[in-house]
């Protein structure tokens, strides 16, 4: 059980269960996690950044009102990314399109062995 303000619980969940129960989360192959809003669609790799940049294809999307949740696939891993509606047409974000994604390492969430 985790006790705290809604913001504390959302930003610093103590378990995978809490992280997925309170909002959406991406579970990464390296054992860490990241929220969809902390993944950016970028046009080029920033060589000075410590953030991880990967190429992925849009598999599907969900309309959420003020934003879209895009699902990017790579083999078995699916990354959820949230973007404002205006970005869909600006960047031609359509199913089947490939884009560079930048994962903000400052927002990785790591858990101990407790679930």
Secondary structure, DSSP 4 states (H G I P E B T S, - for coil): ---S-HHHHHHS-SSHHHHHHSS--EEPTTS-EE-GGGEEEESS--TT--SEEEEEEEEEEEE-SSEEEEEEEETTEEEEEEEEHHHHHHTT--TT-EEEEEE-GGG-B---S--
